Amino acid sequence: MKELRDRIAVVTGAASGIGQALAGRFAAEGMKVVLADIEEAALSKTEGELKAQGANVLAVRTDVSQAAAVEALARTTIDHFGAVHVLCNNAGVTGSFGPSWERALADWEWVLGVNLWGTIHGIHTFLPIMLEQGSEGHVVNTASMAGLISLPGASAYGITKHGIVALSEALHHELTLSGARVRVSVVCPGWVNTQLADSDRNRPAELQPEPDQPPQSPAWEQLEQMIRGLIVAGLAPAQVAERVLDAIRHEQFYVLTHPEWNDSIRNRMSEIVEERNPTFSPPS
C-alpha cells in the first residue's frame, strides 16, 4: 500500500506507547484514524492532542478481550468513515512476573484475553470487512521479541506473543492463497519505552490476582526490576511506528526493531532443528 492519504486506520491500544505513536504517524500521513483503547482518560487526551494538530481522528473506548466490543468498534468505524484499510491489533498487557506455576489463573485469563483474543477478535471482525471492500488493505499485529524466543518469568505474555506470530504467519499464507489484496505484518520489538510494564492499571476488578498469591522471591523481583529498567531505556515508540509505516508501504511481513536479539533467535531456531534442549540466551 503506497498511498496512505485519506485511508482509514484502526489502532487498538492507541492511548499510549506504540499504539499512540502509530496513530500519530498515520495521522501525519493524512490518514483518518480510529483510536481504540480501554483507558478512557488517556484515550480522550490522545484524541484531543491529535485533533489539535489537525488530524481526523475518532476515539472509541474498547475492551478488545470482548468480541462484542470489537464488533461495536467496527460498526462505529464504518458508520463514521465508511471503510477500513489498515488494522493494527496492538493492545497488550504483561500480567504478573514470576514462575508459571505461581501465576494466578486470573492473570492467565487477563493476558490471554487482551493480547491473543484481542488479536483474534480484530481479525475475525475486521478481515471480512476489508476483504469485502476489494481494495488494498494491511493488517499489523503487534507481537514481541518474546514471540520469537521464550523469556522466563513472562510465560503468559510469551504464549500470547508466540500465538500472534503463528496467527500472523497463517493469515499471511491464507490471504496469499486466496489472492486477497490485504497484506500482513507482525511486529516483534525488543525493549521499547512504553507503559507496558504498568499495564495492571487497566486490569479489570474481576481478574485481579487472589490475595493469597505467594510473594515474589528476591531473585524474580530483581529480574523484573532489571526488565523495567531496560524498558525505560528502550527504543522510542515513534521509531517503531516509522518501521511499521515502511512495512506497510513495502509489504514487509516480519518487522524486527532490535537486531541485537538476532543471535538469540538464531540460537533458538538451531536448538529446535537440532533437537537440543533450550537455553536462555538474551543479548548481552
N, C-alpha and C positions, 0 to 999 in steps of 0.2 A: 504494500500500500504506500504509494509515493505521495499522493496528495491528501493532506490531513485537514486542510481548512474546511470549516463547516461540517466536518464529520462529527458524529456523536460518540462520546466515550462514556462508559460507566466504570467507575472505580470504587471498589469496596475498601474499607479501611482508609478512607480518604481524608480523615480528620487529623492525621499525624503521620510522621515517618515517610516511608517510601510512597504510600498512597497519596499523601498530601503533595509530595514532590511530583508524582506522576500527573496529578490533576493540574498543578501549576504549569508543568511543562506542556501538557496538551493544550491548555488554555492559551499559552503563549504562541502556539501554532495556529490559533484561530479555531480550535475545536470547541464544540459545545459539550460541557462535561456535567454528568450526573455524579454527585458526591454522595456516597453511601457510607454510613458509619453508625455504630451503636452509641457512641459518646456524644450526646446531644449538644452540650455546650461547645465542645471543641469543633463539632461539625458546623454549627452556626457561625462560629468565629472564622473558620476557613472559608465558608461561603461568603461572608462579608468582606474578607480580605481580597478574595478573587474578584468579586463584583466591583470593589473599589478600583481594581486595576483594569476594569472594562471587560472582564470575562463574562461569557454567557454560561452561567452555572445554575444548577438546581440541587439543593440538598434534600436527601431523603433518609431519615433515620431508619436503619435496617439492622436487624439481627440475622446475619447470614446463616446461622445454625438452624434457622426455622424456614422450611420450604415456603410457607405461606408469605413470609416477609419478603423473600426474594421474588416471588411471583408478583407481589404488590409493587416492588421496585421496578420490575419490568413493565407492568401496566402503566405506572406513573411516567416512566421514560418514554414509552410510545405515545401516551396521551399528550405529553408536553413537547417532545421533539420529533416524534413520528418515525424514528428508526434508531438503530444502534449499530455502530460499525466496529468499535473497539470495546472489548470487555476485559477488565482487569480484576481477576479474582485474587485480591491482595490481602484481605483482612486476615489477621493472625494473632494468636496469643501463645504464651510459652508454658504456662502452668507451673507447678511446683518443681523443685530441683532436688534430685537425690535418687537412690536406688529404686528400680522399677517396682519391687515388691512392697515398698513403703508408701507408694503413691496411693492416695485415696481414689476410690472408683469415681467420685465426683470430679476429680481432677482429669482423669482419662476422658470422661464424658464431655467435659467442657472443651478441652483442647481438640479432641477429635471432631466435636460438633462445629466449632468455629473454623478450624483450619481445613480439615478434609471434607466434612459435609458442606461447609460453606462453598468450597470449590465445586463440589458435585452439584449443589443446588444451582450455582451460577451457570454451569454447563447445561444442566437439564432444562433450565428455564429459558436461557438466552439463546442457546445454539439453534433451536428450531426457528426462532425469530430471525436470526442472522442468515440462516440458510434460505428461508422463505423469501427474504429480500432479493437474493440472487446477486447482490453486489459484493465488492471486496469487503473483507472483514478480518479481524485479528483478535485472537484470544491470548491474553497474557496471564499465566498462572504464576504466582509468587511462591516458589519453594524455598530452598535454602541450601547452603553447603551441607547442612545436616540431612539433606535428602540424597546426598551422594556419598557420604561417609556416615558412620554411626558414632554419636557422641555420648559417652557415659553420663548418666545423671539427667539426661533430657530425652528419655525413651519415648514418651508420649508425643512430644514435639517432633522427634525424628521420624516416628512412624507416619505422622501426617505428611511430613515433607517428602519422605520416600514415596508415599502414596501419591502425592501430587505430581512428582516426576513420572511415575509409572502411568498415571492417568493422562498426563500431557503427551507422553510418547504414544500411547494407544490412540488418543484423539488425533494426533498428527497423522498416523497411519490411516485411520478411518476416513478422515477428511480427504487425504490424498487419493485413497482408493475410490471414493465416491465422486471425485472430480470437483469438489467444492472449491469455492473462491475464498474460503475462510482459512487463515493460517494460524499457527500456534507458536507461542514462545513460552519457555519455562525459565524463570529467573532464579538463579541459585547464588545469592550473595553470601559473603562471609560476614565479618563484623561490620555493621552499619550503625551509625549514631542515631538511634531511634529510641522510643519509649517501650520497646517490645518487652524488656525485662520487667517493666512495671505494669504489665497488662492486667494484673489482678484488679486494677481499679475498675475494670469493666466486667468482672466476674459476677454472674447473677447470684442472688442470695441463696437460691435453692441448690447451687452447685459449689458452695463453699466447702472446703475440706472439713472433715469431722474434727471436733475439738480435741479428741484423744489421739490425734496423729503423733507418732513418735518424733521427738525433736531431731533436728538435723545434726549430724555428727560434725565435729570441728573440721574434719578433712573436706567434707562435702560443702560446708559453709565457706571454707577458704576458696574452693574451686569456683563456687558460684560468684563470690566477690571478685575473683580474677576475671571471670567472664563479663561481669558488669563493667569492669574497668576497660576491657577490650571493646565493648560496645560503645562506651562513651568516647573512646579514642578512634572509633571506626570511621568508615567512609561516609561522606556526606550523602544523604538521600538524593540530593539533586544529581549526583554523579551516576547513581543507579538509574534514575529517571532518564538521563541522557542516553545511557546504554540501551534502555528499553525502547526509546524512540528510534534509535538506529536499527534495532532488531525488527521493529515493525516495518520500517522502510525497506529493509534488505531481506525480509522473510527469514530471519535467523532464528533457529529453534532454541538452542542452548545459549543462555546468557550467564556467563560466569564473570563475576566482577573482581575476584581476588585470585590472581594467578599463583600466589604463594601457596595456595591449597592444592595445586595440581598434582604435586608429588604424592600427597595423601590419597588423592582419588586414584592415581595410577597404582599405588600400593594396594589399595582395597581391591581393585579390579584384578590385579595379579594374584592376590590371595584366593579369589573366587575361582579363577580358571585353573589355578594350580592346586586347588583344594587344600590350601594351608589354613591353619587356624588364624582368626583375625587378630590383628594387633592395633593398638591405638597410637596413631602417628600424626598428631596435629603439626602444623608448621611451627618451626622454632620462632 
